[in-house]
Each structure stands twice: as structure tokens, then as C-alpha cells.
Amino acid sequence: MALAEQTIRKTGKTKSFDRDQLINEYLPYVKRIVQRIAVHLPATVDVEDLMNVGVIGLIQAVDRYDPGRDNKFMTYAVFRIKGAVLSELRSRDYLSRSNRRKIRELENTYLKLEQKLGRQVEDEEVVVELGVDLEQIYRTKQISSISFISFEELGYSSREEKEKLLNYLVNNDDDALTVTRLKEIKQAVANAIERLPEKERLVISLYYLEELTMKEAGKVLNITESRVSQIHSQAIRRLRAKLKKEKLIN
């Protein structure tokens, strides 16, 4: 636990500690989170802008953190930082309704062809089915990897509902309905990961459990960073399709 967080938890107040020092201690987390998201974005996106948005999310976390809750500041800050960056991307149309529609169309097409053919389908087969070029398929996959599951897909659309879910995830508030729903999703994701092809399972493990970057995962697997990104996108598509098939997300 960082020195700043130790002081907060001992005193019970963030204002009793140097606020700027707390922010400075956690700035590296902003950079890491932004880099992990930016790897799925077009090169035209200004990463520095996203860094600034992430810093704002960190500042909000410092100001709103309740040390009386039984949770770590880092856990709360990560949620706030990532949420701020994803909100900024949505406002810039990267995660707009039109893009989400493309993602749903792509996922449904893969699912339909796999059910029809009884096997995994190739990207080229989806290209023929949708009548689009391969580059467009890759761009849509890239965008879909930014956020595995959105609040809206879980059925939380209003600001109050999103805050409620966030509080549960961070503070483990006792909400039977939320607990049951998220447990179902967690189990379904775990089962789906077990059934992924070996390389996709490895990428998911290295990226989410070991928290390696795409570049670091590529070195472990002896493949390029861009190949890791492609494998990651394919794995996320399979996992999302599984949750949709079981009606756990919209």
C-alpha cells in the first residue's frame, strides 16, 4: 500500500494529507490505464488528451474517496480513471451508438455463421457475408476491445444506476440483485475463457491477470504486438457472443 493511502486510512481523511502528493503517487496508474486503452484506438487519437482526462478522473477519485469504506484507494481510483477516459472516448464518437451498432452487427454475423457452419469462421467469410472490406472488420474489432462490457449492456443506463453498480464493484455493497447478476456473468466468462483456443486464452491471461501490455505479451508469446491485438479482439468477441447467447448482456 502506498504511503499516501496508508496515511489516509490511518487518519480517515484525505484532506489531512497532502492532496498533491497523493495525486503524484498515482499518476503512473493513469499512464498505464491510458496506454492499455489507447492500443485499441486509431493512431489519430491524441493520447496526451486522454492522459489529461485520466488525471481529472484521478483528482475526482481523490476528492470523492471515502476511507471509511472497506476498500483500497487504488481500486476506487482505477475505476474512476478508466471511467473518465471511456466517457471521453464516447463523447468523441469512438464508442458512439453507430460504432456500437457496427460491433453488434459484427458479433451477430460471426455467431450466425458459426451456428450455421458448426465451426469457427474466418474473417474473410464475414467480409463476404457483410459485404465490407477486411480493413473495416479489423477497425470494428479494434473498437470493440476498448470496453469488454458497457454499463448499458448490463442494464444500467441512468447515472444513478451506474453509480450504484460502481459502488458495488468498489465497496461490495450488499445488493442481492446486483450480486446475483454479476456472479452469473463472472461464472459465464470463466467458463467461456476455459473454452477459448489456447493462444486466445493465453493472451487474455497475460493481459488481464498478469496485466502485461500488448507489447510485453507479444514478447512472451514470441509474436508481434499487432498479432496480440488481433488475438485479443477475437477472444473478446467470443466472450461477448457467449454472454449474449446466454442473455446475460443486451
N, C-alpha and C positions, 0 to 999 in steps of 0.2 A: 504494500500500500504506500502511495506517495506521501511525502512529508506533509504536503498541504492538506490532503484528505485526512491524515491522522489527527492533525490539529483541529479540523472541523468536527470530527466525530467526538473528540475529547471535550470540546467547548460547546458543541451543539449549535454553533453559529458560524455562518460563512463570513459575516462582517467582522468577526473578531480576528480574522486572519487577513493578510494582505491579499486582496482580491486579484491584483495584477499578477502576483506570484503564482496564484492558483491557475490562472489562465495560461501563463507562460509554461507551467509544468505540463499542461495537457495539450499544448499546441501541436506536438508531434503526432498526436492521435488524429487531429484534423487533417494533417497532410496525408497520413496513411489511408484514412477513410476516403478522402477525395481521390487519391490515386487509384484505389480499388474500384471506385465507381467510374472514373474517367477512362479507364482502359476499355470500357464498352462503348465509349462515345466517339463521334466523328472527330477528326483532327482539328476541325474548325472551332471546336468548343474551347473557350478560354479557361484553362484550368485555374489560373490565378483568380478569376472571378468566383469560381466555385470555392476556392480556398477562403476568400473573404466571407462568403456566405456561411461556410463551415465555422469560421471564427465567431460569427454572430450567433450561430447555434450553440457554441461553447459558452459564450457570455450569458446567453439565456439560461443555460444549464446551471451556471454558477449562481445566477440570481434567483433561480426557482428551486434549487435543490433543497430538500427537507432532510437534514441529518437525523431527524427523529425516526425516519423510516428505516426499516431493516434492509438497506441495500447500499451498494457501493456507489460513490460518486461517479466513478469511471463508467459503470453500467448505464447510469442515467445520462451522462454526457454523450456517450456513443449514440444513444437513441436520438438525442436532440440534434447532434451534429449531422447524422445521416438524414434525419427528417428534414432539416433545413436545406440540405443540398438537393434532395429529391424534390422538394417543393419548388425550389428554384428551377430545376430542370422541367418540371411540369409547366411552370409559367412560361418557359421558353419554347414550349410545344414539343420537346423531345419525348415527353410522356403524355401527350395530349390524347383526346378521345380518338382522333383519327389514327394515331400510332397504335393505341390500344386495340382499335378495330382491326388494324393490319395484323397485330400479334394474334388476336383471337382467330382471325381467318386462317392464318398460317398454321396455328396449332390444330384447328379443326380439320384442316386439309390433311395434315400428317396423320391424325387419328383416323380419319375416314379411309385413307389409303391403306393404313396398316391393318385395319379391321377387314377391309376388302381383300387384301392380298395375303393376309395372315403372316406377315413378316415385317421387319424394319424396312422402311423405304428410303431411297436415296434422294438427295436434294434435287437432282435433275428430274426425277419423276414428279416432284411437287411443282417444279418450274412448268412442266407441260400441263399439269392439272390447273394451275392458276393462270397460265398464260403470261407470266412475267419473266424477267431475266434473272439469272443466278445472283447477280450483284444485289438486287433488291431483296432477295431471300436472305442473303448474308446481313444486310443492313437491318432488316426486321429482327433477325435473331439477335443481333448485337444490342439493339434497343431493349429487347425482352429480357436481357440478362441484367439490366440495371437494378430492377427490383423483382425479387422472386415472386412475392405475393403482395398485392396492394391492400390497403385498408378496405377499399371499396369491394374488392373481390371476396373479402371475408364478411361483408355485410355491414361494415362500419363506414357510413358515408358522412354523417354530420360531425362537426368539430367536437361536440360533447362525447359522441360515441368513440371517436378516435382517441380523445384524451383518456377516456375510461379504459380502453384497451391498452394504451401506453402505460397507464398507472398499474394495470395488472401485470404487464410484462416486466416492469421495473420493480414494483413493490410487492408482487404476489398477493394483491388484494383478493379477499375471499368472495369471488363472484362465481357461483356454481355453473351458470350458463357459459361464461367465458372459459372457465377451466375445462369444462367438458368439450367444448368446441375445439380449443387449442390442443387438447390431449389427442383428440381424434386426428387432427391434422398432423401432429407430431408423429403419431404411430404410422399413419399412411405414408408420410415422407420417408420414415425409416425403412418401411417395407419396400417402397419403390426404389430407394437407393440400393438396397440389397440386390435388386433385380437388374440394376443397370449393367451394361457391359463393363468389363474390368477397367479399361482406361478411363471411362467416364466416372466410375466410382472412385478411382484414384484421384482424379482432378478435383472432384467435389470434396474429398477428404483433405487434400493438401490445401485447397483454397479456403474452406470454411472451418475445418477443425484445426489444422496446423497454422492457418492464417498466413500462408505464403502468398506472395504476389504471383501474377501470371508468369512473370519472367523467372521467378525462383522455382515455381512448379515445373516450368519448361526444362530447367537445368536438371531437376530431379528425374524427370521422365525422359530426358535426352531428346526433346522435341522443341520446336520453335515456340515463342510466346504467342504468335498468331494462331498456331495449331492448338495450343492450350485453350485460347479464347473460343475457338470453334467447338472444341470438345465440351467446354463448359456450357456454351449456348445450347448444344444438343442435349446435354444432360438436364438442364433447366427445363427445356421444352418437354422432355419426357416426364419429369416430375410434375409439372403443371398439368399436363394432359391426364396424368393419373388422378390428381386431386379433382379435376373437373369431371372425370368419368365417375368418381365416387360421390360427386355433388358436394364436395367439401368447400369448393370455392365457386363463385359465379362465373 
